[in-house]
Amino acid sequence: MNIQDYIRDISDFPKPGILFKDITPLLANHKALVSCADQLVGLCPDGVKIDKVIGIEARGFIIGSMIAERLQAGFIPVRKKGKLPYDVKSKSYGLEYGEDTLEIHIDAIKAGEHVLIHDDVLATGGTAKAVCDLVKELGGVVVQCNFIMELEFLNGKDKLDVPRSALLKY
């Protein structure tokens, strides 16, 4: 199934001049959603046991948990500051328009565990890099970052020192 058929372009969102790639039509279609999750699992490296899958707030939670189920791995939500109830490790990172902070529970990853990081889009790479840093600081091994889509013109890949994969490239 061509999941690109279920990605909608929204002009001037969230601000003028931005062409937003909206995945809500993909999420609303059962067959497209299942196909997307299956295709993302297919991007995972062969022969590597994934212990945990991280989904990045908020869209990364949806398909990330589906990937974890298929890989028989645990699922870890990485959230924005102040949203997790237990002790956390935090990482701030720069955005085009400021700074943000992501958090993970301090006991989410054990030393040496193999981790797959999932999000809907790789844009400038700041979010994915921050999550990779959190995993490494907790002693985990980032096996790969995978995305539904990569916006290649923003060069987010340049911030990542781990393998990455995306179903769609723009």
VEXKE-43490 format. One line per 2 residues: number of its first residue (from 1); their letters; for each residue z, x, y of N, C-alpha, C. Coordinates in Angstrom, 1 decimal. Each point is the difference from the previous one (the first is absolute). Layout:
N
NUM	A	Z,X,Y,Z,X,Y,Z,X,Y ~ ...
//
This chain:
170
1	MN	0.0,0.8,-1.2,0.0,-0.8,1.2,0.0,0.9,1.2 ~ -0.8,-0.4,1.0,-0.1,0.8,1.3,1.1,-0.6,0.9
3	IQ	1.1,0.8,0.1,1.1,-0.5,0.9,-0.3,0.0,1.5 ~ -1.0,0.8,0.3,-0.4,0.1,1.4,-0.5,-1.4,0.5
5	DY	-0.4,-0.8,-0.9,-0.4,-1.4,0.4,1.2,-0.8,0.5 ~ 1.2,0.4,-0.3,1.2,-0.7,0.3,0.8,0.7,1.2
7	IR	-0.6,0.9,0.6,0.6,0.7,1.2,-0.7,-0.6,1.2 ~ 0.8,-0.6,0.9,-0.6,-0.7,1.2,0.2,1.0,1.2
9	DI	-1.0,0.1,0.8,0.1,0.7,1.3,0.5,-0.9,1.1 ~ 1.0,0.5,0.7,0.5,-0.7,1.2,-0.1,0.9,1.2
11	SD	-0.9,-0.4,1.0,-0.2,0.8,1.2,1.2,-0.1,0.9 ~ 0.2,1.1,0.7,1.0,0.1,1.1,1.4,-0.4,-0.5
13	FP	0.4,0.4,-1.2,1.4,-0.2,-0.5,0.5,1.3,-0.5 ~ 1.2,0.4,0.3,1.0,-0.6,0.8,-0.2,0.2,1.5
15	KP	-1.0,0.7,0.4,-0.3,0.2,1.4,-1.5,0.2,0.2 ~ -0.5,-0.2,1.2,-1.5,0.1,0.3,-0.5,1.3,-0.5
17	GI	-1.2,-0.1,-0.6,-0.7,1.2,-0.5,0.3,0.4,-1.5 ~ 0.9,-0.7,-0.6,0.4,0.3,-1.4,-0.7,-1.1,-0.9
19	LF	-0.6,0.5,-1.1,-0.6,-0.9,-1.0,1.0,0.1,-1.2 ~ 0.8,-1.1,-0.1,1.0,-0.1,-1.1,-0.6,-0.4,-1.3
21	KD	0.4,0.7,-1.0,-0.5,-0.4,-1.4,1.1,-0.8,-0.6 ~ -0.2,-1.3,-0.1,0.9,-1.0,-0.5,-0.1,-0.2,-1.5
23	IT	1.1,0.2,-0.7,0.0,-0.2,-1.5,0.5,-1.3,-0.4 ~ 0.4,-0.9,0.9,0.5,-1.3,-0.4,-0.9,-0.8,-0.8
25	PL	-1.4,0.0,0.2,-0.9,-0.7,-0.9,0.1,0.5,-1.4 ~ 0.2,1.3,-0.2,0.1,0.7,-1.3,1.3,-0.5,-0.7
27	LA	1.1,-0.1,0.8,1.2,-0.4,-0.6,0.0,-1.5,-0.4 ~ -0.8,-0.8,0.7,-0.1,-1.4,-0.2,-0.8,-0.4,-1.2
29	NH	-0.8,0.9,-0.5,-0.9,-0.2,-1.1,0.6,0.6,-1.3 ~ 0.4,-0.8,-1.0,0.6,0.6,-1.2,-0.8,1.0,-0.7
31	KA	-1.3,-0.3,-0.2,-0.8,1.0,-0.7,-0.2,1.3,0.8 ~ -0.2,-0.1,1.3,-0.2,1.2,0.8,1.3,0.8,0.0
33	LV	1.2,-0.7,0.1,1.2,0.7,0.0,0.3,0.8,-1.3 ~ -0.2,-0.7,-1.1,0.1,0.7,-1.3,-0.9,1.1,-0.2
35	SC	-1.3,-0.2,0.4,-1.0,1.0,-0.1,0.4,1.2,0.9 ~ 0.5,-0.2,1.2,0.4,1.1,0.9,1.1,0.8,-0.7
37	AD	1.0,-0.6,-0.5,1.1,0.7,-0.6,-0.5,0.8,-1.2 ~ -0.9,-0.6,-0.8,-0.5,0.7,-1.2,-0.8,1.2,0.4
39	QL	-0.9,-0.2,1.1,-0.8,1.1,0.4,0.9,1.2,0.6 ~ 1.1,-0.4,0.7,0.9,1.1,0.5,0.7,0.7,-1.1
41	VG	0.4,-0.7,-1.1,0.5,0.7,-1.1,-1.0,0.9,-0.6 ~ -1.3,-0.4,0.0,-1.0,0.9,-0.6,-0.2,1.3,0.8
43	LC	0.5,0.0,1.3,-0.1,1.2,0.8,1.1,1.1,-0.4 ~ 1.0,-0.5,-0.7,1.1,0.9,-0.3,-0.5,1.1,-1.0
45	PD	0.6,1.2,0.2,-0.5,1.1,-0.8,0.4,-0.2,-1.5 ~ -0.9,0.4,-0.9,0.2,-0.2,-1.4,1.0,1.0,-0.5
47	GV	0.8,-0.4,-1.0,1.0,0.8,-0.6,1.2,0.3,0.7 ~ 0.3,-0.6,1.1,1.2,0.2,0.8,0.8,-1.2,0.0
49	KI	1.2,0.1,-0.5,0.9,-1.2,-0.1,0.6,-0.2,1.4 ~ -0.2,-1.2,0.6,0.6,-0.3,1.3,1.3,-0.7,-0.3
51	DK	1.1,0.5,0.6,1.3,-0.5,-0.2,0.3,-1.1,1.1 ~ -0.5,0.2,1.2,0.3,-1.0,1.1,-1.3,-0.2,0.8
53	VI	-0.1,-1.2,0.5,-1.1,-0.3,1.0,0.7,-0.4,1.2 ~ -0.4,0.6,1.1,0.5,-0.4,1.3,-1.0,-0.9,0.7
55	GI	0.5,-1.1,0.6,-0.8,-0.8,0.8,0.5,0.1,1.4 ~ -0.9,0.2,1.0,0.4,0.2,1.4,-0.1,-1.3,0.7
57	EA	1.1,-0.3,0.8,0.1,-1.3,0.7,-1.2,-0.2,0.8 ~ -0.5,-1.2,0.0,0.4,-1.2,-0.8,-1.1,-0.3,-1.0
59	RG	-1.3,0.3,0.4,-1.0,-0.4,-0.9,0.0,0.9,-1.3 ~ 0.5,1.2,0.1,0.1,0.8,-1.2,0.9,-0.6,-1.1
61	FI	0.9,-0.9,0.4,0.9,-0.6,-1.0,-0.8,-0.8,-1.0 ~ -0.9,-0.7,0.4,-0.7,-1.1,-0.8,-0.7,0.7,-1.1
63	IG	-1.0,0.8,0.2,-0.8,0.6,-1.1,0.8,1.1,-0.6 ~ 0.8,0.7,0.8,0.8,1.1,-0.6,0.9,-0.4,-1.2
65	SM	0.6,-1.2,0.2,0.8,-0.5,-1.2,-0.8,-0.4,-1.1 ~ -1.3,-0.5,0.2,-0.9,-0.3,-1.1,-0.4,1.3,-0.7
67	IA	-0.2,1.1,0.7,-0.4,1.3,-0.6,1.2,0.5,-0.8 ~ 1.2,-0.1,0.5,1.2,0.4,-0.7,0.1,-0.7,-1.4
69	ER	-0.2,-1.3,0.1,0.1,-0.8,-1.3,-1.1,0.5,-1.0 ~ -1.2,0.2,0.5,-1.0,0.5,-0.9,0.2,1.4,-0.6
71	LQ	0.7,0.8,0.8,0.3,1.4,-0.4,1.3,0.1,-0.7 ~ 0.7,-1.1,-0.2,1.3,-0.1,-0.6,1.0,1.0,0.7
73	AG	-0.1,-0.1,1.4,0.8,0.9,0.8,0.9,-0.8,0.9 ~ 1.0,0.6,0.6,0.9,-0.7,0.9,-0.7,-0.1,1.3
75	FI	0.4,-1.0,0.9,-0.6,-0.2,1.3,1.1,0.3,1.1 ~ -0.4,0.7,1.0,0.8,0.4,1.1,-0.6,-0.5,1.3
77	PV	0.7,-0.9,0.7,-0.5,-0.3,1.4,0.5,1.0,1.0 ~ -0.9,0.5,0.8,0.3,0.8,1.2,-0.2,-0.8,1.2
79	RK	1.1,-0.1,0.8,0.1,-1.0,1.0,0.2,0.6,1.4 ~ -0.2,-0.8,1.0,0.2,0.5,1.4,1.5,0.0,0.2
81	KG	0.4,0.8,1.0,1.5,0.3,0.2,0.8,-1.3,0.1 ~ 1.1,0.0,-0.7,1.0,-1.0,0.1,-0.2,-1.2,-1.0
83	KL	-1.0,0.1,-0.8,-0.3,-1.1,-0.9,0.5,0.1,-1.5 ~ 0.4,1.2,-0.3,0.6,0.2,-1.4,1.5,-0.1,0.0
85	PY	0.6,-0.6,-1.0,1.5,-0.2,0.1,0.9,1.1,-0.5 ~ -0.5,1.0,-0.6,0.8,1.1,-0.6,-0.2,1.2,0.8
87	DV	0.6,1.1,-0.4,-0.1,1.3,0.7,-1.5,0.5,-0.1 ~ -0.5,0.5,1.1,-1.4,0.3,0.1,-0.2,1.4,0.5
89	KS	-1.2,0.5,-0.3,-0.6,1.2,0.6,-1.1,-0.5,0.9 ~ 0.0,0.6,1.2,-1.0,-0.5,1.0,-1.0,1.1,0.4
91	KS	-1.1,-0.4,0.5,-1.1,1.0,0.5,-0.7,-0.7,1.1 ~ 0.1,0.6,1.2,-0.8,-0.5,1.1,-1.3,0.7,0.1
93	YG	-1.0,-0.7,0.5,-1.4,0.6,0.1,-0.6,-0.6,1.2 ~ -1.1,0.7,0.5,-0.7,-0.4,1.2,-1.1,-1.0,-0.3
95	LE	-0.2,-0.9,0.9,-1.0,-1.0,0.0,-0.9,0.3,1.2 ~ -1.2,-0.7,0.1,-0.8,0.2,1.1,0.7,-0.5,1.3
97	YG	0.9,-1.0,-0.2,0.7,-0.6,1.2,1.5,0.2,0.0 ~ 0.5,1.0,-0.7,1.4,0.2,0.0,0.5,0.6,-1.3
99	ED	1.2,-0.4,-0.4,0.6,0.6,-1.2,0.6,-1.2,-0.8 ~ 0.1,0.2,-1.4,0.6,-0.9,-0.8,0.8,0.7,-1.1
101	TL	0.9,-0.7,-0.7,0.8,0.6,-1.0,-0.1,-0.8,-1.3 ~ -0.1,0.7,-1.1,0.0,-0.6,-1.3,1.2,0.4,-0.8
103	EI	0.5,-0.8,-0.9,1.2,0.3,-0.8,-0.2,-0.3,-1.5 ~ 0.7,0.7,-0.8,0.1,-0.2,-1.4,1.4,0.1,-0.5
105	HI	0.4,-0.7,-1.0,1.4,0.1,-0.5,0.1,1.4,-0.6 ~ 1.2,0.6,0.2,0.2,1.4,-0.4,0.0,0.2,-1.5
107	DA	0.2,-1.1,-0.7,0.0,0.1,-1.5,-1.2,-0.6,-0.6 ~ -1.1,-0.2,0.7,-1.2,-0.6,-0.5,-0.8,0.9,-0.9
109	IK	0.1,1.3,0.2,-0.8,1.0,-0.8,0.9,1.1,-0.5 ~ -0.1,0.3,-1.3,0.7,1.1,-0.6,-0.8,1.3,0.1
111	AG	0.6,1.1,0.0,-0.7,1.3,0.1,-1.0,0.1,-1.2 ~ -1.2,0.4,0.4,-1.0,0.2,-1.0,-0.9,-1.3,-0.4
113	EH	0.4,-1.2,0.5,-0.7,-1.2,-0.3,-1.4,0.1,0.6 ~ -1.0,-0.5,-0.7,-1.4,-0.1,0.5,-0.2,-1.3,0.7
115	VL	-0.5,0.1,1.3,-0.1,-1.1,0.9,-1.4,-0.2,0.4 ~ -0.4,-1.3,0.0,-1.3,-0.4,0.6,0.3,-0.8,1.2
117	IH	-0.6,0.4,1.1,0.2,-0.7,1.3,-1.1,-0.9,0.3 ~ 0.2,-1.3,0.3,-1.0,-1.0,0.3,0.1,-0.6,1.3
119	DD	-1.1,-0.2,0.7,0.0,-0.8,1.3,-1.4,-0.6,0.1 ~ -0.1,-0.9,0.8,-1.3,-0.7,0.1,-1.1,0.9,0.7
121	VL	0.4,0.8,1.0,-1.0,0.7,0.7,0.5,1.4,0.4 ~ -0.8,1.0,-0.1,0.2,1.3,0.5,-0.7,0.1,1.3
123	AT	0.7,0.1,1.1,-0.6,0.1,1.4,0.2,1.4,0.5 ~ 1.0,0.2,0.9,0.3,1.3,0.6,0.8,0.9,-1.0
125	GG	0.6,-0.6,-1.0,0.7,0.8,-1.0,1.5,0.2,0.3 ~ 0.5,-0.4,1.2,1.4,0.2,0.3,0.9,-0.7,-0.9
127	TA	-0.3,-1.2,-0.4,0.9,-0.8,-0.9,0.0,0.7,-1.4 ~ -1.1,0.2,-0.5,-0.1,0.6,-1.4,0.7,1.4,0.0
129	KA	-0.2,0.8,1.0,0.6,1.3,0.0,1.6,-0.1,0.1 ~ 0.5,-1.0,0.8,1.4,-0.2,0.1,0.6,-0.4,-1.4
131	VC	-0.7,-0.8,-0.7,0.5,-0.5,-1.3,-0.1,1.2,-1.0 ~ -1.1,0.7,0.0,-0.1,1.2,-0.9,1.2,1.0,0.3
133	DL	0.4,0.2,1.2,1.1,0.8,0.4,1.3,-0.5,-0.5 ~ 0.2,-1.3,0.1,1.2,-0.7,-0.6,0.1,0.2,-1.5
135	VK	-1.1,-0.2,-0.7,0.0,0.2,-1.5,0.4,1.5,-0.3 ~ -0.6,0.9,0.7,0.3,1.4,-0.3,1.4,0.4,0.3
137	EL	0.5,-0.6,1.1,1.4,0.3,0.4,1.0,-0.5,-1.0 ~ -0.4,-1.1,-0.7,0.9,-0.6,-1.1,-0.2,0.7,-1.3
139	GG	-1.0,1.0,-0.1,-0.2,0.7,-1.2,-1.1,-0.5,-0.9 ~ -0.7,-1.0,0.5,-1.1,-0.6,-0.8,-1.3,0.8,0.2
141	VV	-0.9,-0.3,-0.9,-1.3,0.7,0.0,-1.1,-1.1,0.4 ~ -0.7,0.2,1.1,-1.0,-1.0,0.3,-1.3,0.4,-0.8
143	VQ	-0.3,-0.9,-0.9,-1.2,0.1,-0.8,-1.3,-0.3,0.8 ~ 0.1,-1.0,0.8,-1.2,-0.5,0.7,0.5,-1.0,1.0
145	CN	-0.8,-0.1,1.1,0.0,-1.2,0.9,-1.2,-0.8,-0.3 ~ 0.2,-1.3,-0.2,-1.2,-0.8,-0.1,0.0,-1.2,1.0
147	FI	-1.2,-0.4,0.4,-0.2,-0.9,1.0,-1.1,-1.0,-0.3 ~ 0.0,-1.2,0.5,-1.1,-0.9,-0.2,-1.2,0.6,0.8
149	ME	0.3,0.4,1.3,-1.1,0.6,0.8,0.5,1.2,0.8 ~ -1.0,0.9,0.3,0.3,1.1,0.9,-1.0,-0.1,1.1
151	LE	0.6,0.1,1.2,-0.8,0.1,1.2,-0.3,1.5,0.3 ~ -1.1,0.5,-0.6,-0.3,1.4,0.0,-0.1,0.6,1.4
153	FL	-0.5,-0.8,1.0,-0.2,0.6,1.3,1.3,0.3,0.8 ~ 1.2,-0.5,-0.6,1.3,0.4,0.6,0.6,1.2,-0.6
155	NG	-0.6,0.6,-1.1,0.4,1.3,-0.5,1.4,0.0,-0.6 ~ 0.5,-1.1,-0.5,1.3,0.0,-0.5,0.2,0.9,-1.2
157	KD	-1.0,0.3,-0.7,0.1,0.9,-1.2,0.4,1.4,0.4 ~ -0.2,0.3,1.3,0.3,1.4,0.4,1.5,0.2,0.1
159	KL	0.8,-1.1,0.0,1.5,0.1,0.1,0.6,0.1,-1.4 ~ -0.8,-0.3,-1.0,0.5,-0.1,-1.4,-0.3,1.3,-0.8
161	DV	1.1,0.5,-0.7,-0.2,1.1,-0.8,0.1,-0.3,-1.5 ~ -0.3,-1.3,-0.3,0.1,-0.5,-1.3,-1.4,-0.8,-0.3
163	PR	-0.3,-0.2,-1.3,-1.2,-0.7,-0.3,0.1,-1.4,0.6 ~ -1.2,-0.5,0.4,-0.1,-1.4,0.5,-1.2,-0.6,-0.5
165	SA	0.0,-1.4,0.0,-1.1,-0.7,-0.5,-0.1,-1.4,0.6 ~ -1.2,-0.5,0.3,-0.1,-1.3,0.6,-1.2,-0.7,-0.7
167	LL	0.1,-1.3,-0.1,-1.0,-0.8,-0.5,-1.2,-0.1,0.9 ~ 0.3,-0.2,1.3,-1.0,-0.1,1.0,0.1,1.0,1.1
169	KY	-1.1,0.5,0.6,0.1,0.9,1.1,-0.9,-0.5,1.1 ~ 0.6,0.1,1.2,-0.8,-0.5,1.2,0.0,1.2,0.9
//
